[in-house]
Amino acid sequence: MSQEDPAVDDRPSPGHRREAPPGRNGPARPAHRAAPGHETDGPAAAGAPRAGASFHEMWRDLAPIGRDTSTNGYRRYAWTPADTDCRTWFEEQARDRGLGYEVDRNGNQWAWLGDPMAGDAVVTGSHLDSVPDGGAFDGPLGVVSSFAALDELRARGARPVKPLAVVNFGDEEGARFGLACVGSRLTAGQLTREQAHALRDADGVSLPRAMEHAGYDPDAIGPDPERLARVGAFVELHIEQGRALAARSGGGSAAAGAPVGVASAIWPHGRWRFDFHGEANHAGTTRIEDRRDPMLTYANTVLAARKKARLAGALATFGKVSVEPNGVNAIASLVRGWLDSRAADEETLAEVVGEIERAAVERGRRDGVDVRVTRESFTPVVEFAHGLRDRLSGLLGGVPVLPTGAGHDAGILSASVPTAMLFVRNPTGVSHSPAETAAEDDCLAGVAALAEVLEGLACH
């Protein structure tokens, strides 16, 4: 959206269809850093605002943080100043509501209503970091909606009988260090301290160094089973990254036009690094037949990935590439490309990635290029807890239930605690882009749905 979009304060009443703007430009809130592990407790704030009002205020305040004015996209990378400002915003939301606030050993932020040690807690939330030039909704919609849903419950006078919490998981997108869901993977024991310490960004900065620079202790990170044992259910609200809900709007079923859906499963997915080693040479003097050009092998592999995925009904994307020496008049010595691939089942995914690798190796032989493939991450298929999924669908009157190809913290935690997801309709299906959007009344419908879910899970 343009920088001249109307400010959120000029909003229509809920129910009016309008694209929700990311918010007005302006300085971010001044940053102050919470000490890792610092905890505060306070009484529930009286006179909590209704969800609609608080949603708009939070959206307005969060929107400028990490936004690049040249692209209008977001660059909120883990352990950077933009990330620190997002964390400050989260802490302020917790303190403004009198919620207990803490940062766990892995840098994830928690805001508690009730005793966090009581057990069987109902937790909601998402993440605040972004992909390079990402959209405003992926992640932040879930966090803002979670606080707004708590506001709605308190405005109703609902009385939880279980602890409630909002969480902001760190480094979900993996934009800086190349591995998604670092905060939740560490917590769930799916990433060891040694593996995390080995992560490096494009500038060679290690994860421990980045955490220390941001004021956190990298030696404290690791599995947190005691914390997860106190969680009875985790529900993550997220913008749909696709058009399944929007496509229903033209149908004749009872669910046609539903602004909110429930997730059934997450496709298995992973990231693979392809290294194409050739020979550097002069672009103007080296004969075509004398070249060992890895760019040719890489280009052919990109085309092969599209073909293999299409034939299998899967997804395969080369979205990141680096070239050495990266000169206009030089044949490359090394091209490194990262493959993201996803499929409905693990067998199909393995077949597709295997076929892409075979195509790369075969072409490499023709080009005199050595091909090496390294799997950097893999997440198996996630079937969300059927009982919890069905309960959410029932609480919301039988909304659509649909799978997704996108990974989420809820998928990582599903092996440790019962998890579920709510999706808010995306009219274009565009995500991981500044063009990502959702209608304002759909966002507020998501808040209302989440409030109903939290009341059903924590107040009865």
Summary of the structure (lengths in Angstrom):
residues: 460
radius of gyration: 22.9
end to end distance: 41.7
largest distance: 78.0
contacts: 1626
relative contact order: 0.16
helix: 35%
strand: 22%
